[in-house]
């Protein structure tokens, strides 16, 4: 198999596993008494332990090197709390109060928050393509939230709040670990962040009564922890070795696609034309940010010169 084809399969596979995880969470929230905090605490703690052990075997000594530095520890704790735990809790709350397709799509407003933050940090206006992306994303959010009508909301205020919060948390998840990822492997950084956030949330596993689950429910919980966290992350991370980050960004659209197919086909979730249109507009924003337009323009210019 060619490297590019392998990278595409890995990226699409990882994003698809994330999408299945969202649909599994929607099913559990709608059919059981499972707590959002309990589920996230279990997910982060179990995945954190497994990934940290794996990284310790694969990169011996580097985890200790990361936590030995005071600045690194501060960044790691900020990433664990404001990035990892924040994004996981808000994502599952968005699913709980809306549905997996809507929560997954609204999460893709993340580039808007990153664009605005970088513009403020660098004290300069966003690029024209960035301004266009923001306008498209806001239009998509309008369709999702109102169903295309100004006199009503198709999402409850609580669902909209947690969806937007989830997108902001996803932006923090992307921005906060950048200095650490320049010096350490992503497996180490994310594994330790999951472990720390899981330990901080672990009291919820004792305080909150364990949910009443049948065998199928426990299998879905196991999948959310292992398939939807560990395997999805590993596959997506491996894809970067074979294809460009821009390509992986575009292929991440498989996450809401799979979540939508499962939610509509198996869980009976109904989507209006406005919800579909809004979702496509928001996903188009991700594609706009992933495509290197300057390189394409330069290539077209060189082609004309030949």
For each residue, the residues with C-beta under 8 A, 3 or more apart:
1: 5 6 9
2: 5 6
3: 6 7 242 243
4: 7 8 242 243
5: 1 2 8 9
6: 1 2 3 9 10 242
7: 3 4 10 11 239 240 241 242 243 247 248
8: 4 5 11 12 239 243 247 251
9: 1 5 6 12 13
10: 6 7 13 14 235 236 238 239 242
11: 7 8 14 15 235 236 239 243 247 248 251 252 254
12: 8 9 15 16 251 254
13: 9 10 16 17 235
14: 10 11 17 18 231 232 233 234 235 236 237 239
15: 11 12 18 19 232 236 251 252 253 254 255 258
16: 12 13 19 20 254 255 258
17: 13 14 20 21 227 228 231 232 235
18: 14 15 21 22 104 228 232 255 258
19: 15 16 22 23 100 104 254 255 256 257 258 259 260 262
20: 16 17 23 24 223 227 228 258 259 262
21: 17 18 24 25 223 224 227 228 229 232
22: 18 19 25 26 91 95 100 101 103 104 228 255 259 263
23: 19 20 26 27 100 258 259 262 263 266 267
24: 20 21 27 28 220 223 224 228
25: 21 22 28 29 39 92 95 96 100 224
26: 22 23 29 30 95 99 100 263 267 269
27: 23 24 30 31 220 266 267
28: 24 25 31 32 34 39 217 220 221 224
29: 25 26 32 34 36 92 95 96
30: 26 27 267
31: 27 28 217
32: 28 29 211 212 213 217
33: 211 212
34: 28 29 38 39 211 213 217 221
35: 38 39 204 208 211
36: 29 39 40 89 92 93 96
37: 40 41 89 201 204 208
38: 34 35 41 42 204 205 208 210 211
39: 25 28 34 35 36 42 43 92 221 224
40: 36 37 43 44 85 88 89 92 201
41: 37 38 44 45 198 201 202 204 205
42: 38 39 45 46 205 221 225
43: 39 40 46 47 88 198 224 225 228 229
44: 40 41 47 48 84 85 88 194 195 197 198 201 229
45: 41 42 48 49 194 195 198 199 201 202 205
46: 42 43 49 50 198 225 226
47: 43 44 50 51 194 198 225 226 229 230
48: 44 45 51 52 191 192 193 194 195 196 197 198 199
49: 45 46 52 53 195 198
50: 46 47 53 54 226 230
51: 47 48 54 55 187 190 191 194 195 230 233
52: 48 49 55 56 63 191 192 194 195
53: 49 50 56 57
54: 50 51 57 58 187 191
55: 51 52 58 59 62 63 185 187 188 191 192
56: 52 53 59 60 63
57: 53 54 60
58: 54 55 185 187
59: 55 56 62 63 185 187 188
60: 56 57
61: 64 65
62: 55 59 65 66 184 185 188
63: 52 55 56 59 66 67 188 191 192
64: 61 67 68
65: 61 62 68 69 184
66: 62 63 69 72 76 180 184 188 189 192
67: 63 64 72 73 76 192
68: 64 65 72
69: 65 66 72 73
70: 73 74
71: 74 75
72: 66 67 68 69 75 76 180
73: 67 69 70 76 77
74: 70 71 77 78
75: 71 72 78 79 176 177 179 180
76: 66 67 72 73 79 80 180 189 192 193 196
77: 73 74 80 81 196
78: 74 75 81 82 83 176
79: 75 76 82 83 84 173 176 177 180 189 193
80: 76 77 83 84 85 192 193 194 196 197 200
81: 77 78 84 85 86 196 197 200
82: 78 79 85 86 169 172 176
83: 78 79 80 86 87 169 172 173 174 176 177 193
84: 44 79 80 81 87 88 173 190 193 194 196 197
85: 40 44 80 81 82 88 89 197 200 201
86: 81 82 83 89 90 169 172 173
87: 83 84 90 91 166 169 170 172 173
88: 40 43 44 84 85 91 92 197
89: 36 37 40 85 86 92 93
90: 86 87 93 94 162 165 166 169
91: 22 87 88 94 95 103 107 166 169 170
92: 25 29 36 39 40 88 89 95 96
93: 36 89 90 96 97 162 166
94: 90 91 97 98 102 103 106 107 159 162 163 165 166
95: 22 25 26 29 91 92 98 99 100 103
96: 25 29 36 92 93
97: 93 94 156 158 159 162
98: 94 95 102 103 155 156 159 162 163
99: 26 95 102 103 263 267 269
100: 19 22 23 25 26 95 103 104 259 260 262 263 267 269
101: 22 104 105 256 259 260 263 264 269 271 275 279
102: 94 98 99 105 106 144 155 159 163 275 279
103: 22 91 94 95 98 99 100 106 107 162 163 166
104: 18 19 22 100 101 107 108 255 256 259 260
105: 101 102 108 140 144 256 278 279 282 283
106: 94 102 103 109 141 144 163 164 166 167 282
107: 91 94 103 104 110 163 166 167 170
108: 104 105 111 167 256 282 283 285 286
109: 106 112 113 137 141 164 167 282 285
110: 107 113 114 167 168 170 171 174
111: 108 114 115 133 137 171 285 286 289
112: 109 115 116 133 134 137 138 167 285
113: 109 110 116 117 167 168 170 171
114: 110 111 117 118 171 174 175
115: 111 112 118 119 126 130 133 134 289
116: 112 113 119 120 126 134
117: 113 114 120 121 171 175
118: 114 115 121 122 126
119: 115 116 122 124 125 126 130
120: 116 117 123
121: 117 118
122: 118 119
123: 120
124: 119
125: 119 131
126: 115 116 118 119 130 131 134
127: 130 131
128: 131 132
129: 132 133 288 293
130: 115 119 126 127 133 134 289
131: 125 126 127 128 134 135
132: 128 129 135 136 288
133: 111 112 115 129 130 136 137 285 288 289
134: 112 115 116 126 130 131 137 138 285
135: 131 132 138 139
136: 132 133 139 140 281 282 284 285 288
137: 109 111 112 133 134 140 141 281 282 285
138: 112 134 135 141 142
139: 135 136 142 143 278 281
140: 105 136 137 143 144 277 278 279 280 281 282 284 285
141: 106 109 137 138 144 145 164 278 282
142: 138 139 145 146 148 278
143: 139 140 146 147 148 274 275 277 278 281
144: 102 105 106 140 141 154 155 274 275 278 279 282
145: 141 142 153 154 155 160 278
146: 142 143 149 150 152 153 154 274
147: 143 152 153 154 272 274 275
148: 142 143 273 274 277
149: 146 152
150: 146
151:
152: 146 147 149
153: 145 146 147 156 157 160
154: 144 145 146 147 272 274 275
155: 98 102 144 145 159 160 163
156: 97 98 153 159 160
157: 153 160 161
158: 97 161 162
159: 94 97 98 102 155 156 162 163
160: 145 153 155 156 157 163 164
161: 157 158 164 165
162: 90 93 94 97 98 103 158 159 165 166
163: 94 98 102 103 106 107 155 159 160 166 167
164: 106 109 141 160 161 167 168
165: 90 94 161 162 168 169
166: 87 90 91 93 94 103 106 107 162 163 169 170
167: 106 107 108 109 110 112 113 163 164 170 171
168: 110 113 164 165 171 172
169: 82 83 86 87 90 91 165 166 172 173
170: 87 91 107 110 113 166 167 173 174
171: 110 111 113 114 117 167 168 174 175
172: 82 83 86 87 168 169 175 176
173: 79 83 84 86 87 169 170 176 177
174: 83 110 114 170 171 177 178
175: 114 117 171 172 178
176: 75 78 79 82 83 172 173
177: 75 79 83 173 174 180 181 189 190 193
178: 174 175 181 182
179: 75 182 183
180: 66 72 75 76 79 177 183 184 189
181: 177 178 184 186 189
182: 178 179
183: 179 180
184: 62 65 66 180 181 188 189
185: 55 58 59 62 188 189
186: 181 189 190 237
187: 51 54 55 58 59 190 191 237
188: 55 59 62 63 66 184 185 191 192
189: 66 76 79 177 180 181 184 185 186 192 193
190: 51 84 177 186 187 193 194 233
191: 48 51 52 54 55 63 187 188 194 195
192: 48 52 55 63 66 67 76 80 188 189 195 196
193: 48 76 79 80 83 84 177 189 190 196 197
194: 44 45 47 48 51 52 80 84 190 191 197 198 229
195: 44 45 48 49 51 52 191 192 198 199
196: 48 76 77 80 81 84 192 193 199 200
197: 44 48 80 81 84 85 88 193 194 200 201
198: 41 43 44 45 46 47 48 49 194 195 201 202
199: 45 48 195 196 202
200: 80 81 85 196 197
201: 37 40 41 44 45 85 197 198 204 205
202: 41 45 198 199 205 206
203: 206 207
204: 35 37 38 41 201 207 208
205: 38 41 42 45 201 202 208
206: 202 203
207: 203 204
208: 35 37 38 204 205
209:
210: 38
211: 32 33 34 35 38 217
212: 32 33
213: 32 34 217 218 221
214: 217 218
215: 218 219
216: 219 220
217: 28 31 32 34 211 213 214 220 221
218: 213 214 215 221 222
219: 215 216 222 223
220: 24 27 28 216 217 223 224
221: 28 34 39 42 213 217 218 224 225
222: 218 219 225 226
223: 20 21 24 219 220 226 227 228
224: 21 24 25 28 39 43 220 221 227 228 229
225: 42 43 46 47 221 222 228 229 230
226: 46 47 50 222 223 229 230 231
227: 17 20 21 223 224 230 231 232
228: 17 18 20 21 22 24 43 223 224 225 231 232
229: 21 43 44 47 194 224 225 226 232 233
230: 47 50 51 225 226 227 233 234
231: 14 17 226 227 228 234 235
232: 14 15 17 18 21 227 228 229 235 236
233: 14 51 190 229 230 236 237
234: 14 230 231 237 238
235: 10 11 13 14 17 231 232 238 239
236: 10 11 14 15 232 233 239 240 248 252
237: 14 186 187 233 234 240
238: 10 234 235 241 242
239: 7 8 10 11 14 235 236 242 243 248 251
240: 7 236 237 243 245 248
241: 7 238
242: 3 4 6 7 10 238 239
243: 3 4 7 8 11 239 240 247 248
244: 247 248
245: 240 248 249 290
246: 249 250 290 291 292
247: 7 8 11 243 244 250 251 290
248: 7 11 236 239 240 243 244 245 251 252
249: 245 246 252 286 287 289 290
250: 246 247 253 286 287 290 291
251: 8 11 12 15 239 247 248 254
252: 11 15 236 248 249 255 286
253: 15 250 256 257 283 286 287
254: 11 12 15 16 19 251 257 258
255: 15 16 18 19 22 104 252 258 259
256: 19 101 104 105 108 253 259 260 279 283
257: 19 253 254 260 261
258: 15 16 18 19 20 23 254 255 261 262
259: 19 20 22 23 100 101 104 255 256 262 263
260: 19 100 101 104 256 257 263 264 271 279
261: 257 258 264 265
262: 19 20 23 100 258 259 265 266 267
263: 22 23 26 99 100 101 259 260 266 267 269
264: 101 260 261 267 268 269 270 271
265: 261 262
266: 23 27 262 263
267: 23 26 27 30 99 100 262 263 264
268: 264
269: 26 99 100 101 263 264
270: 264
271: 101 260 264 275 276 279
272: 147 154 275 276
273: 148 276 277
274: 143 144 146 147 148 154 277 278
275: 101 102 143 144 147 154 271 272 278 279
276: 271 272 273 279 280
277: 140 143 148 273 274 280 281
278: 105 139 140 141 142 143 144 145 274 275 281 282
279: 101 102 105 140 144 256 260 271 275 276 282 283
280: 140 276 277 283 284
281: 136 137 139 140 143 277 278 284 285
282: 105 106 108 109 136 137 140 141 144 278 279 285 286
283: 105 108 253 256 279 280 286 287
284: 136 140 280 281 287 288
285: 108 109 111 112 133 134 136 137 140 281 282 288 289
286: 108 111 249 250 252 253 282 283 289 290
287: 249 250 253 283 284 290 291
288: 129 132 133 136 284 285 291
289: 111 115 130 133 249 285 286
290: 245 246 247 249 250 286 287
291: 246 250 287 288 296
292: 246 295 296
293: 129 296 297
294: 297 298
295: 292 298 299
296: 291 292 293 299 300
297: 293 294 300 301
298: 294 295 301 302
299: 295 296 302 303
300: 296 297 303 304
301: 297 298 304 305
302: 298 299 305 306
303: 299 300 306
304: 300 301
305: 301 302
306: 302 303
